[in-house]
Amino acid sequence: MSTNQKTYSLTHQPRIIFDGAVHHRNNFVKNKAFILNIDLHYLPYYSSNLSSIEQLLSVMNEQFRNSI
C-alpha cells in the first residue's frame, strides 16, 4: 500500500446516492460498486421534495399568496 492510501474500518456498508443520469447507471459503476461492497441507491427521476429550488419556490409562492 502506498503512503497516500489510508484504510478505514467500516462498521456499515458505504452507500452512494445517485441521480438518474445514464453514466451513473452503467455497468462499469455497478460492477465497481459490487467489488468495493458499496450499496448504490438511485433517486427517482423527478422528486420535488428533494429539489432545493422546488422548496424555495414553494416557500416564495406561499408568502406571495399570504401577502395578497
N, C-alpha and C positions, 0 to 999 in steps of 0.2 A: 504494500500500500504506500502511495506517495505521501509526502509530508503535507500536501494540501488537502488530502482527503480526511474526513472525520467519520467515525461511526457513532451511531446513536442507538441506545437501547429503546425500542418502541414497545409500549405496553398495549397499544391499539394499532390496528391496521390503518395505515395512512389512507386518506380519501382525497380525491380531487373532484371538484365540481366544475363541469364544462358547460358552455352554452351549446347550441345546436349546430355549430359550424362544422362543415364537412371534414375539415382537416383534424377535428377533434374526434371524429367517429371512424377514422380509418383503421385498418387492421394493424398498421405499424404501432400506433398509440395503444391499441387494445392489447397487443402482444407484449409490448414493453411493460405495461401496467401489470399484466399477468405475471411476467417474470419477476418483477420487483415487488409483487404482492401488494399492489396499490388498488384500492377499490374506487372505480370510476362511477360518478353519478352525473346525469345529464339533466339540465334544466328543460322545462317544457319549451316548445318553440316560441310561445308568447306567454308571458306571465306579468301582468300589470302590477301585481303585488311585489315583484322583485325588481321592478324598474324604478330607479330613483326619479327620473323625470316624470313618470306617471304619478308618483306620490306627490311630487311638488305641484304638478298641475291640479291634482285633486284638492290639495290644501288651498291653492290660489282660487280655484273655482268656488269652493265653499265660502271663502272670505268674500269673494265678489258677490255671491248670491245673498249673503247676510248683510252686505252693506247697502243693498238696494231697498 
